[in-house]
Amino acid sequence: MKLHQILRNVEKFRTVFDFGGRDVAHWFPGHMAKGIKQMRSNLRNVDCIIEIHDETLDVRPHVLILNKMDLADLSRKKRILQKLQRDGVKNVLFTDCLKQRDDSINNLVPTVMDVIGNTERFNRDEITNYCVMVIGVPNVGKSSLINALRRTNLKKGRASRVGGEPGITKAVLTKIQVCERPIIYLLDTPGVLNPKIENIETGLKLALCGTILDHLVGEDIIADYLLYSLNRLQKFSYVEKYELQGPCDDIQKVLKHIAVKIGKTKRVKAITGIGNITVTVPDFTSAAYDFIRCFRKGELGQVMLD
């Protein structure tokens, strides 16, 4: 398809996403409430907080980590920093904690020590080691950060379990050493969300990034919002990925094509005039999952949803 044809088709695409009266399921299981309680009870023993999201416990100095930057559109990095500075956030690092080498990981310990050195240590003045708490929403990379610090500073392997679904860390763990000089321990914590997500679109963005379990929102609605977002941002790498004829705004057509391409079908019973028969149809749920997974792995390009 020629460029002028693509642009002409895109002009007809949706400019507003129809939520259809849907609501995002509230994902605040018992371990989240328990985790918040445990975090608060541990704060007296914490020198600094490493925050990997825009939530806060409003205590102790903290460093903000923006992780998974290999998946983001870094052309907007300067604008992000400017906005954070206007909001009073000073200590910001961009990371990709799954990489074996990351300059920001090397800079994290000096940054934390500088922050701690410029603030009161409350009841910990006489203690020579340091304790840092890692907080953030589910599936944002807290455990990956701890493992990256151990790999960089101690040359040791994984200490925290890492997974692709939210809810891997269920409770505040015991101290995990991540540095020898100075001695620094980190507390991994369960990911926590606001018990009620007021804005539906914000909830969908969280779901698309894997912060909320897919089935609680619905793979179909997440996939449709992903298609809408990619088209709105004119990120059409999904066309080449799935060998489509061109950009498309119809999620059913896209999922049908994906299902056929990846060989995902299912057999269902159909009622006809001659009786019940079994037919093979595209598996739209599997196709939606593949579409979402490719986005999360960066296979559909670098995308910034906000």
C-alpha positions, 0 to 999 in steps of 0.5 A: 500500500502506498504512503498516500493511501495509508495516510488517507485511510488513517484519517478515517480512523477513530480519534476517540476510544469508545469505552462503551460504559465499561469499567476497569476491574479494581485489582486490589487483592489482600496481599496489596493491603497487607503489603502497604501495612508491612511497608509502613511498619518497616519505614522506621528502619529505612534510610531511602525509598527507591520509587518505580512509579508515581505513587508515594508514601510521602516519607524519607528521601527518595529516588525515582526510577523510570524502568523499561526505557528500552520500550519507550519513545526516548525522543520525549525523555527531555520533556519528561525530565522537565515535567518532573522537575516542575513537580519537584522531583529531582533524583531521576534515573532511566533504566532497563534492569533486564540488561546485563550492563546499564549505566544508570544501575552503576549510578544508582548507589552513588545517587542514593548515598548522596540523597541520604547524606543530605538528609536526617537519618532519624533514629539510624544515625549510629548504624553504619549500614543502609536500608533502602525500600523499593516501591512501585505498582505491580510488574514495573520491575522492582525485583529486576532492579534488585537483581540488577544491583546485585549483579552489578555491585556484588557479581552475584545472581538473582535474589528476587523472583521475577515474572511477567505477571503482576503479583509475583512479590506477595509480601515485604521480604527480608533484607537483600544485600545489594552492595558491599561498600557501603553495605546497602540492603534493599527491601523488595515489596509487593506492587500496590495500586490505588484501591480504586482507579477513577479514570478508565483510560488510565486503568486501560494504560495500566492494564496494557503495560501489564500492571493489572491481570489481563483477564480482569479487564479483558484481553479483547478490550486491552487489544482494542485499546492497543490498536487504537493507541498505535494508530493514534500515535502513527506507530504502524509496525504491527502491519509488518509484524503480522503481514497485514495489507495496511493499517487497520482500525477494526480489532476484529479484522486484525485479531482474525488475521493474527489468529490465522497467521500464528495458527491459533484456532479452536473448535466450537459447536454450531447449531444449523438446520441439519443439526449440531456440527463442530466447526473450526474458528479463529481463537480471538483471545489467543490472538489478542494475547499475542498482540498484547505480548508483542507490545510488552516485549517491544516488538511493535516499536518504542511507544509512549502511551502518555 
